[in-house]
Amino acid sequence: MTIWEYRKPALNLKQVHQLPGKYFGLKTEELKLLPGDRSQNFLVIDESNKKYVLKVSSAFDRTEELDFENQVMILLKRYLPQYEFPQPLSTIEGRLVAECQINGQNYYLRLLEYVEGYYLSDLKSIPEKLWRETGTLLGKIDLVLQDFFHPGSRRFLPWDVQNLLVSRDRLKYVSEPELRRQLDYCLLQFETLVLPNLSILRRQVIYGDGNEHNFILEKRGPETRLKGLIDFGDMTESYLVAEPAVALTYALMKSDQPELTARQLLASYSRINSLRNEELDVLFYLILARLVISLTMAAWRREVEPGNKYMRISENPARRLLTCLLSQNPEKWRRLFYRACGFQPDSLFLQKEKLLAFRKTHFSPALSLTYRRPLHIVKGAGQYLFDSQGRTYLDCVNNVCHIGHCHPRVVRAVTRQMAALNTNTRYLYDQMALYVEKLLSKFPRRLNFCFLVNSGSEANDLALRLARNYTGGTEILVIEGAYHGNLTSLIEVSPYKFNGPGGKGAPPFVHQLPTPDPYRGIYRGRSEKTSEKYAALAAEIIDRLLSENKKLVGILAETAMGCAGQVFLPPEFLKKVYALVRKAGGLCIADEVQVGFGRLGHHFWGFESQSALPDIVTLGKPIGNGHPIGAVITTEEIARAFATGMEYFNTFGGNPVSCAAGLAVLEAIEEEKLQENAKEVGNHFLQELRKLQKNQPLIGEVRGSGLFIGVELVQDRQTKIPASKEAALVIEKMKTQGILVSTDGPARNVLKIKPPLVFTRENADLFVEKLAEVLKALK
Ligand SMILES: Cc1ncc(COP(=O)(O)O)c(C=O)c1O
C-alpha cells in the first residue's frame, strides 16, 4: 500500500460503544455513524442529551497530525470567537488523543464537541450572501494560520492540489475514455502552466476543504448566518491559493450562477486576505486540478471500495462542472478573478491590431483571414477555441484537430518523442514501424506500402509521381470543384483553383468530369442511375483520349468532396469510374485528406462508402491532429516500380515525432470510439438540421455523413439560386454567437460543418438553435 492508499477504520457500533466511557468518561446513550472520509466518525449522545463526535483514526495517521488538527481548532476558536469550531475534549488522562487496540489493530480516538446547526449543503439554493460569508471565513482562517507551524502540518494528502500529479497514476481507474481525456487535458494544463510557477506561490497551513458539507449555519431571527466550520482532516501546508481554489470548486458545483458566486466568494476572501497576481493566474487550473483529484479518487475508490458512497458524493456534479469549465475560456475566468480581487487584469497577448498590422507589412494578401473582424485565438480544448479577449467558440470547422484541440494523448506523445529523438528515415527507429503497421491495418490488404510525407499536398504530389511513373501516362481525370493542394503540381489538377479567381484554366493534360452533385449537378438524385450517367461522361472522355493516342495516368478524386461544397458522390460512382480508368490502363487515386479517419461515421475511409478500391490513397489534415504529416498508401507493385534509381528522400517525412503523433491519433480514435461518436452525433445533427429545414426555406438541402455535413442555402428551393450573400452573413452572425462555421462550394453558399470528432449532441443542438436564430433574424 502506498502512502496515499490509506484505509479508513471499519469498526461497528458494538465495538465503539464502550470507547467514549472508557477513554473520555462519557456515558453513551446513543451512538450513530456519521459520514467521514479518512476517519470513522460517530455521533455520541450522552445521558444529558449532549452531542459529541468521536473520531476514530487508523494507525496510518501519525499522532502529530491529529495533534496538529486539534491545535488549529483550539487556535481558531481563540482568534475567531465569533465562529464555532469543534473543540477537542480531554481524555480521562488529560490528553487530547487516546490510543486503543481493537482486535489487535491500533486506533487513535478523539472526542470533539458537536457544533449544532445545519449544513450549507442542506439549503436547496444557496444565497449569494452565504457564499460571501464562506469566503470571509476562509480568508480569516488563512490570516490566522499565516505564521502557524506544526510538525504535523507537513503531510501527504491526496486531496491536496499540490499532489495533483499523483492523480496521473489513478487515471487508469477511470473507465470512460472521454472523461479520461478531459482529466488528462487538465493534468497537461497543470504540468505546463502551473508546475513551472509553483515556486513563486505562497505556502502556509490552509484549511483545504471549503465544501458545503463543512460549513455550519444557524438561523438568527429571519437571517441565516454562517456559524462555523467542521472537519479539519484536510488541513495541510500547501499553496495558499489552494484554499479559495477548493472552496470555489465546490461553490461552482453547487451554484446556478457560477460567475456571480465565484466573484462574490473570491472578493470576500481577498478583502480579508489579499491574493496576488501570480496566485490568480493559476487559480482556474487549480480548480480543474481539484476536479481531477475528486474524479480520479472516486474512480479509484470504486475499484478498491465499491461500497463507499460517501467518497463518490460529489462525482456527478464534479463531472458536470469539469465539462462545463473545459468549454469555457480560461482567460475569461482569469479576468473575472482579477476583477473580483480589485485588480485590473493585464493582457497576456499581443494586441490584435498589432498582429493585423504585422500581417499587412510582412505577409502577402494572398493569405486570407476569416471573418470581417478576424479572430485572435490563443488556446484550444477539445471542440472549443478561446480568443485573447476571454471569448469561447465552438469549433465546427476544424477537421485537422480531428480528435480535439490539444488532445493530451497527442501532445504527450509528441513532447515525449521530441525530448527523446527526432531524426529522418535514413535511420531505423521503432516509431515508424509501430505507426505504419497500425496505419496499414486500417486498409484493405492490397494497400500495404506506405510513404510518409508532411502534408496532404505533398501526399497528392507524390501520388501523381507514383502514378505517372507506373503508367507512363500523361493524362489525368479530375472532378470539377475539386481541390487537391497548394503545390504547383496540384493547382494544375485542382479545378477549384484553376477555374477560380486568379486561376488560369485547366492545363491540356487535365480533363474535368462534371461534379456528380446529386442536388444541383447536371444529373440529380442519389441513385445508382445518377452514378451511371456521370460514369458515362467519364467513359466518353477516356474514349476520346485513347482515340487521340493519349496515355492515361488515371483519376485523382476526393471520396466525398470538401471545397466543392460538401458534395456526397452518388452511390458507387467511384467504383464505376475506377473500373473504366483501370480498363484504360490508368490508376485510381483516392484523396482522403478531408474525410478520412472515421469522420464519415459509417466508414473509416471515404472510398469504402463508395465500395471502391483505389490503387493509391492520400492522407493529410486529420492524420496528426494538427501536427504536419501526410501519407501515401499504395500497392507493393506501384511502390516498387518507383525505385527507378533515383532516391526518394524527404527530410521531415516520417520522422519519429510525426510517427508518434500519428500513432496517438489512431489509438485515440479507437479508444474513445470516435468514429462511432461521429456516426451517432452526426445522425442526430442531420436529423435536427432537417427539422430546421422544414420551416426554413433558405435551407435548400441538408446532406452529410457522420461529422461531415453541408447545409446548402438557396434563395429559392425551385430555382436553387445560391444564397451566397446570406451564407456569408450567416457565418459572421454565427461567430458572434460563439460558433465557427465556414462556407464553400463554387458559389460559397454551402455551410461547411466538420468539427473535431469529440463533438457532442449538446454541441449539435446548440449549433442548430443558434442557426435557427440567425436565419430567423435574416428575414
Ligand atoms: C481534399 C484535399 N486534398 C488535399 C489538400 C491539401 O492539404 P494541405 O493543405 O494540408 O497540404 C486539401 C486541403 O484543403 C484538401 O481539402
The ligand as a Gaussian input file, in Angstrom:
#p B3LYP/6-31G(d) Opt

LIG

0 1
 C       -9.194000      17.250000     -50.479000
 C       -7.903000      17.919000     -50.167000
 N       -6.767000      17.394000     -50.594000
 C       -5.579000      17.957000     -50.316000
 C       -5.491000      19.107000     -49.576000
 C       -4.146000      19.720000     -49.292000
 O       -3.791000      19.571000     -47.968000
 P       -2.728000      20.532000     -47.270000
 O       -3.231000      21.935000     -47.356000
 O       -2.678000      20.034000     -45.867000
 O       -1.430000      20.346000     -47.954000
 C       -6.667000      19.694000     -49.112000
 C       -6.615000      20.922000     -48.294000
 O       -7.566000      21.590000     -48.025000
 C       -7.899000      19.081000     -49.404000
 O       -9.042000      19.604000     -48.983000

